[in-house]
Amino acid sequence: MRTPGCFRPVRVQAQQALGELCAPLLRASVSSAGEWARAQAHRQDAARQRQDLSARDPRRCLRETLHPRGPRSRTPRPGPASPPGRSLHRPRPSVPRAPAGAPPAQLRRVTRGARLRRPPRAGAGGGDGRRAGGMAAAGTASGPEPMPSYAQLVQRGWGSALAAARGCADCGWGLARRGLAEHAHLAPPELLLLALCALGWTALRAAATARLFRPLAKWCRLQPRDAAKMPESAWKFLFYLGAWSYSAYLLFGTDYPFFHDPPSVFYDWVPGMAVPRDIAAAYLLQGSFYGHSIYATLYMDAWRKDSVVMLVHHVVTLVLIVSSYAFRYHNVGILVLFLHDISDVQLEFTKLNVYFKSRGGSYHRLHALAADLGCLSFSLSWFWFRLYWFPLKVLYATCHCSLRSVPDIPFYFFFNALLLLLTAMNLYWFLYIVAFAAKVLTGQVRELKDVREYDAAEAPSPKPSKAEAGQGALKPPGHGNEARVRSCPRSEQMRRRDDRMQCEILHQQKDTTEDLVKSSWGLQLS
């Protein structure tokens, strides 16, 4: 059908108008189709590379999936006009996805790992903060940061501390009060529960000593001096073994990457963040036990040459536990507890074998061998865990890496000062280990002995309780009897000590004679 001549100009104008109207839409659709095709090809290539990488290195594949190296180019959808300098369309964070048909445990691991391994936010204070945040993000994408040397720890930690001191313009009590009000989150019921658990530990120890440890020492026929000290070592051995096993489970049996990647303890830190229940349970047990240990050092344990330092150690540890829980530094707290409890386990194990090697009036080679091996492993583990891993993992993370992840982290100097004091006490006790090793090598010591304990003729222990006062004549040297005769002359103390030791020797000889008589009667009857 031909258009009449009078309508031809109108038709041409309509075609031109339609072409001008549809040309941008056609070009946009062609461009979108091209971009879609390119994006689809890029996704297919990435999927193939991910499959190849998963076959070669599954851990790196998971890391690349959680933290892609390059940002995705995404065309924003048209929407309402936003004010100048502000965008209403923020890019959505990439959420890692587990493979189809994955079990629920794998889904939890993927999402939990993404939350823990999220790159730290950059500082809000200009170029330095952005540069530090970029370094931390690059370190996270490329894997855990390698453990530094002692020289790097001192150099970087000292530099970070000086930079933090120079940048703190309003440091003082005012800033401390504001920090406590804004960042400390500790409810009174939590403190009450901590105190009740500390009383529970004290009651449980008293019951275990009276009903379990002392009857066991009597049944094994330990020496009187060893029988008096065995309940303390047995109690500490059982607790530290359970506490260290639980800390090892949290660090190696779950998805927490704090041991292999110590800077990650601050990656996701926010004030008032929720504490996981498994870590909160560990904090409750450890905090209440150290509260009980302060009382036990004063009134229940044997008084030693380092008891004052031990008391300071318990106070510092309790303050660290409570304050780190309040300020939500619980991730680094679990790492500190794991690195310290293993040495206590081996120390108490060695002391128990020393007590049991001469039980029943005879020498037991198996306990002597276990004591020697325990002493060797204790010395090595003390240096490795407390003087090597603790500074290079914990102190490096708290002194240097914490400021990279959270530039305005609260109470930076307070917590690092307590951790440095803990390190100084570890060095102090390491001197006892070195002194004991020197005595063994020079032949001054023939058998294992705790060099921190007083000898029979040295300074005595604290004042005994009323329950112990009635049994003072049965106690070995170094306990309550010396406290009662402290006002007597020195010769009187020596005479009384000799009388007690002679009485104990006579009791042992009597027990041995009775056993021989019983055995001879048994042979005659048989």
C-alpha positions in Angstrom: 0.0 0.0 0.0 1.5 3.3 -1.1 1.3 6.4 1.0 -0.4 9.3 -0.6 2.0 12.1 -1.5 0.5 14.5 0.9 1.4 12.3 3.8 5.0 11.4 2.8 6.7 14.3 4.6 4.8 13.3 7.8 5.9 9.7 7.4 9.6 10.7 7.0 9.4 12.9 10.0 7.8 10.1 12.1 10.5 7.6 11.0 13.3 10.1 11.9 11.7 10.8 15.3 11.3 7.1 16.0 14.9 6.5 15.0 16.2 9.3 17.2 14.1 7.9 20.1 15.1 4.2 19.8 18.7 4.7 18.9 19.9 5.3 22.5 17.9 2.4 23.8 19.3 0.2 21.0 22.8 1.3 21.8 22.3 0.8 25.5 20.9 -2.7 24.9 23.8 -3.7 22.7 26.3 -2.3 25.2 24.5 -4.1 28.1 24.5 -7.3 26.1 28.2 -6.9 25.4 29.0 -6.2 29.0 26.9 -9.2 30.1 28.7 -11.5 27.7 32.1 -10.2 28.9 31.0 -10.6 32.5 29.7 -14.1 31.8 33.0 -15.1 30.2 35.0 -13.6 33.1 32.9 -15.6 35.6 33.4 -18.8 33.6 37.2 -18.2 33.5 37.2 -17.4 37.3 35.3 -20.6 38.0 37.7 -22.7 35.9 40.7 -21.1 37.7 39.0 -21.7 41.1 38.5 -25.4 40.3 42.2 -25.7 39.2 43.3 -23.9 42.4 41.0 -26.0 44.6 42.6 -29.1 43.2 46.1 -27.8 44.0 45.6 -25.8 47.2 42.2 -25.9 48.8 43.1 -23.4 51.6 44.3 -20.8 49.2 41.1 -21.3 47.1 39.0 -20.6 50.2 41.0 -17.5 51.0 40.6 -16.2 47.4 36.9 -16.9 47.6 36.5 -15.1 50.9 38.7 -12.1 49.8 38.7 -11.5 46.1 41.6 -9.4 44.9 39.8 -7.0 42.5 36.5 -5.2 43.0 33.6 -6.2 40.8 32.4 -3.7 38.3 28.7 -3.4 38.7 26.4 -0.9 37.0 24.2 0.9 39.5 20.5 0.7 39.0 18.7 4.0 38.3 17.2 5.5 41.4 16.2 8.7 43.0 18.7 11.6 42.8 21.0 11.7 45.8 22.4 14.9 47.4 25.8 16.1 46.2 28.7 14.3 47.8 26.5 11.4 49.1 25.5 8.2 47.3 22.4 6.2 48.1 23.8 3.1 46.3 26.5 1.5 48.3 28.3 -1.6 47.0 27.1 -4.7 48.7 29.9 -6.7 50.5 30.6 -10.0 48.8 29.2 -12.9 50.8 31.1 -16.2 50.4 29.0 -19.1 49.3 29.6 -22.8 50.0 29.2 -25.3 47.2 25.8 -26.6 46.5 24.7 -29.5 48.7 27.3 -28.6 51.4 26.6 -29.8 54.9 25.5 -27.2 57.6 28.9 -27.4 59.3 30.7 -26.3 56.1 28.2 -23.4 55.7 28.9 -22.3 59.3 32.7 -22.5 58.6 32.4 -20.3 55.5 30.4 -17.6 57.1 32.3 -17.6 60.3 35.6 -17.5 58.5 34.4 -14.5 56.5 33.5 -12.7 59.6 36.8 -13.4 61.3 39.0 -12.8 58.3 37.4 -9.6 57.1 40.1 -7.0 56.2 40.5 -4.3 58.9 39.0 -0.9 58.3 41.4 1.9 57.5 41.9 4.8 59.9 39.8 7.8 59.7 42.7 10.2 60.2 43.9 10.8 56.6 46.6 9.2 54.5 48.5 7.3 57.2 45.4 5.5 58.3 44.4 4.6 54.8 47.9 3.4 54.0 47.9 1.2 57.2 44.5 -0.2 56.4 45.7 -1.0 52.8 48.7 -2.8 54.2 46.6 -4.8 56.6 44.1 -5.7 53.8 46.9 -6.8 51.5 48.4 -8.9 54.3 45.0 -10.6 54.9 44.5 -11.3 51.2 48.0 -12.8 50.8 47.7 -15.0 53.9 48.8 -14.8 57.6 51.5 -12.3 58.4 54.8 -14.1 59.1 56.0 -14.1 62.7 58.7 -11.4 63.3 62.1 -11.7 64.9 63.0 -10.2 68.3 64.6 -7.2 66.5 61.5 -6.6 64.4 59.3 -6.9 67.5 61.4 -4.3 69.4 61.7 -1.9 66.4 58.1 -2.0 65.2 56.6 -2.2 68.7 58.6 0.7 70.0 57.9 2.7 66.9 54.1 2.1 67.1 54.1 3.0 70.8 56.0 6.2 70.2 53.7 7.1 67.3 50.7 6.4 69.6 52.1 8.6 72.4 52.8 11.5 70.0 49.4 11.3 68.5 47.6 11.2 71.8 46.8 14.9 72.4 44.3 14.6 75.2 45.7 11.7 77.1 45.0 11.7 80.9 42.4 10.9 83.4 39.6 12.5 81.4 40.3 10.3 78.4 40.5 7.3 80.7 37.1 8.0 82.2 35.5 8.5 78.8 37.1 5.3 77.6 35.7 3.4 80.6 32.3 4.8 80.0 32.2 4.2 76.3 34.1 0.9 75.8 34.0 -1.1 79.1 31.1 -3.5 79.2 30.9 -5.5 82.4 27.7 -6.1 84.2 27.4 -6.5 88.0 25.9 -10.0 87.7 29.0 -11.1 85.8 31.2 -9.9 88.6 29.0 -11.7 91.1 29.2 -14.9 89.2 33.0 -14.6 89.0 33.2 -14.2 92.8 30.8 -17.1 93.5 32.9 -19.3 91.2 36.1 -18.3 93.0 34.4 -19.3 96.4 33.4 -22.6 94.7 37.0 -23.3 93.6 38.1 -22.8 97.2 35.5 -25.1 98.7 36.2 -27.7 96.0 39.9 -27.6 96.8 39.3 -28.0 100.5 37.0 -31.0 99.9 39.3 -32.6 97.4 42.3 -32.2 99.8 40.5 -33.7 102.7 38.6 -36.5 100.9 40.9 -37.4 98.0 44.5 -36.1 98.0 45.4 -36.7 101.7 44.0 -40.2 101.8 45.8 -41.0 98.5 49.1 -39.7 100.0 48.5 -41.9 103.1 47.6 -44.9 101.0 50.8 -44.5 98.9 52.9 -44.0 102.1 54.6 -40.9 100.9 57.2 -39.2 103.0 55.7 -36.7 105.5 57.2 -33.7 103.8 56.0 -34.9 100.4 52.6 -35.8 101.7 52.1 -32.3 102.9 52.9 -30.8 99.5 51.3 -33.3 97.3 47.6 -32.0 97.5 48.7 -28.6 96.2 50.5 -30.0 93.2 47.7 -32.5 92.4 45.0 -29.8 92.5 47.0 -27.4 90.2 47.9 -30.2 87.9 44.2 -31.3 87.4 43.0 -27.7 86.8 45.8 -26.6 84.5 45.5 -29.8 82.4 41.8 -29.2 81.9 42.2 -25.5 81.2 45.0 -25.9 78.7 43.2 -28.7 76.9 40.1 -26.5 76.5 42.2 -23.6 75.2 43.9 -25.9 72.8 40.5 -27.1 71.6 39.4 -23.5 71.0 42.5 -22.6 69.0 42.9 -25.8 67.0 39.6 -27.6 67.1 37.4 -24.7 66.0 37.7 -22.1 63.2 39.5 -19.4 65.3 42.7 -18.4 63.4 44.3 -16.6 66.3 47.3 -19.0 66.8 48.3 -19.2 63.1 47.4 -15.5 62.4 47.8 -13.5 65.7 47.0 -10.1 64.1 43.5 -11.5 63.3 42.5 -11.0 67.0 41.8 -7.3 66.2 40.4 -7.7 62.7 36.7 -7.6 63.6 36.9 -5.7 66.9 34.1 -3.3 67.8 33.2 -1.8 71.2 30.7 -3.9 73.1 30.8 -6.8 70.6 29.3 -10.1 71.7 31.6 -12.6 73.3 31.2 -16.2 72.0 29.9 -18.6 74.6 32.9 -21.0 74.3 35.3 -18.1 75.0 33.1 -16.7 77.8 33.1 -20.1 79.5 36.9 -20.2 79.4 37.1 -16.7 80.8 34.8 -17.5 83.7 36.8 -20.6 84.7 40.2 -18.9 84.4 39.2 -15.7 86.1 37.5 -17.4 89.0 40.4 -19.7 89.5 42.9 -16.9 89.7 40.7 -15.1 92.1 40.8 -18.3 94.3 44.6 -18.5 93.7 45.1 -15.1 95.4 43.5 -16.5 98.6 45.2 -19.9 98.2 48.7 -18.3 97.9 48.2 -16.5 101.2 46.4 -19.1 103.3 46.6 -22.6 101.6 49.8 -23.0 99.7 53.3 -23.6 101.1 55.2 -20.3 101.4 58.1 -20.2 99.0 60.9 -17.7 98.1 58.9 -16.4 95.1 55.4 -16.3 96.8 55.3 -12.5 96.7 56.1 -12.6 92.9 53.5 -15.3 92.5 50.9 -13.2 94.3 51.7 -10.2 92.0 51.4 -12.6 89.1 47.9 -13.7 90.2 46.7 -10.1 90.6 48.1 -9.1 87.2 46.5 -12.1 85.5 43.1 -11.5 87.2 43.2 -7.8 86.2 44.1 -8.8 82.6 41.3 -11.4 82.4 38.6 -9.1 83.8 39.6 -6.0 81.8 40.2 -7.9 78.5 36.7 -9.3 78.9 35.2 -5.9 79.6 36.9 -4.3 76.6 36.3 -7.3 74.4 39.9 -8.3 73.9 38.9 -11.9 74.5 40.5 -13.2 71.3 44.0 -12.3 72.4 43.2 -13.4 76.0 42.6 -17.0 74.8 46.0 -17.0 73.1 47.7 -15.7 76.3 46.1 -18.4 78.4 47.1 -21.2 76.0 50.7 -20.1 75.9 51.0 -20.0 79.7 49.1 -23.0 81.0 51.2 -25.7 79.4 54.2 -24.8 81.5 52.2 -25.1 84.7 50.9 -28.6 83.6 54.5 -29.8 83.2 55.7 -28.2 86.4 53.1 -29.9 88.6 53.5 -33.2 86.8 57.2 -33.1 87.5 56.7 -32.3 91.2 54.1 -35.1 91.6 56.6 -37.6 90.2 59.3 -36.3 92.5 57.0 -36.9 95.5 56.0 -40.4 94.4 59.4 -41.7 93.5 60.3 -42.4 97.1 56.9 -43.7 98.3 56.6 -46.7 100.6 60.2 -46.4 101.8 61.6 -47.6 98.4 62.9 -45.9 95.3 60.8 -46.1 92.1 62.7 -45.7 88.9 59.6 -45.1 86.7 58.6 -42.0 88.7 62.3 -40.8 88.7 62.5 -41.2 84.9 59.1 -39.4 84.5 60.4 -36.6 86.8 63.6 -36.2 84.8 61.7 -36.1 81.5 59.1 -33.7 82.9 61.9 -31.3 84.1 63.5 -31.3 80.7 60.2 -30.7 78.8 59.2 -28.0 81.4 62.4 -26.1 80.8 62.1 -26.2 77.0 58.4 -25.4 77.0 58.9 -22.5 79.4 61.3 -20.9 77.0 59.4 -21.8 73.8 55.9 -20.9 74.9 56.5 -18.0 77.3 59.7 -16.4 76.0 59.5 -17.1 72.3 55.9 -17.5 71.1 54.4 -15.2 73.7 56.4 -12.0 72.8 56.5 -12.7 69.0 52.8 -13.6 68.8 51.0 -11.8 71.5 53.2 -8.7 72.2 53.7 -8.1 68.4 49.9 -8.2 67.9 49.0 -6.0 70.8 51.9 -3.4 70.4 52.0 -3.1 66.6 49.2 -4.8 64.7 46.4 -3.5 67.0 47.1 0.1 65.9 46.9 -0.9 62.2 43.5 -2.6 62.6 42.0 -0.1 65.2 44.0 3.2 65.1 42.1 4.6 68.1 42.1 1.4 70.2 41.2 2.2 73.8 43.6 1.6 76.7 46.5 0.7 74.5 49.2 1.5 77.0 47.4 0.0 80.0 47.1 -3.5 78.5 50.6 -3.5 76.9 52.1 -2.5 80.2 50.4 -5.4 82.0 51.6 -7.8 79.3 55.1 -6.5 79.5 55.0 -7.0 83.3 53.9 -10.6 82.7 56.9 -11.0 80.4 59.2 -9.7 83.1 57.9 -12.2 85.6 58.4 -15.0 83.1 62.0 -13.9 82.8 62.3 -13.8 86.6 61.2 -17.4 86.9 63.3 -18.5 84.0 66.3 -17.4 86.1 65.3 -20.1 88.7 65.3 -22.7 85.9 68.7 -21.6 84.7 70.1 -21.6 88.3 68.7 -25.2 88.8 70.3 -26.3 85.5 73.6 -24.8 86.5 73.5 -26.6 89.8 72.8 -29.9 88.1 75.6 -29.4 85.6 78.1 -28.5 88.3 77.1 -31.5 90.4 75.7 -29.4 93.3 72.3 -31.1 93.0 72.1 -34.9 92.7 68.3 -35.1 92.4 65.3 -32.9 91.4 64.3 -30.3 93.9 62.2 -27.2 93.8 64.8 -24.4 94.4 62.1 -21.9 95.2 61.2 -23.8 98.5 62.8 -23.0 101.8 65.0 -25.5 103.5 64.2 -26.9 106.9 66.4 -24.3 108.7 65.3 -21.3 106.6 62.5 -18.8 107.0 59.1 -20.3 107.8 55.7 -20.1 106.3 52.7 -17.9 107.2 50.6 -18.2 110.3 48.6 -21.5 110.4 44.9 -21.7 110.6 43.0 -23.0 113.6 42.4 -26.4 112.0 46.1 -26.8 111.4 47.1 -25.6 114.8 45.7 -28.8 116.5 47.8 -31.0 114.1 50.9 -28.9 114.3 53.0 -31.8 115.8 52.3 -34.0 112.8 53.4 -31.4 110.2 56.7 -31.4 108.4 59.3 -28.6 108.7 58.5 -25.4 106.9 54.9 -25.2 107.9 52.9 -24.0 111.0 55.2 -25.1 113.8 58.0 -22.6 112.9 55.4 -19.8 112.8 54.4 -20.6 116.4 58.0 -20.7 117.7 59.2 -17.8 115.8 59.6 -15.8 119.0 61.8 -18.5 120.6 65.6 -18.5 120.4 67.3 -20.1 117.4 68.6 -23.0 119.5 65.1 -23.8 120.7 63.8 -23.9 117.1 66.6 -26.2 116.1 66.0 -28.5 119.0 62.3 -28.8 118.3 62.9 -29.4 114.6 65.3 -32.2 115.4 62.8 -33.8 117.8 60.1 -33.7 115.1 62.4 -35.2 112.5 63.5 -38.0 114.9 59.9 -38.7 115.7 59.0 -39.0 112.0 62.0 -41.3 111.4 60.9 -43.5 114.3 57.3 -43.7 112.9 58.7 -44.7 109.5 60.9 -47.4 111.1 57.9 -48.7 113.1 55.8 -48.9 109.9 58.6 -50.7 108.1 59.0 -53.2 111.0 55.3 -53.9 111.2 55.3 -54.6 107.4 58.3 -57.0 107.8 56.6 -58.8 110.7 53.4 -59.2 108.7 55.2 -60.5 105.7 57.2 -63.0 107.9 54.0 -64.2 109.5 52.5 -64.6 106.1 55.4 -66.7 105.0 55.3 -68.9 108.1 51.6 -69.5 107.7 52.0 -70.3 104.1 
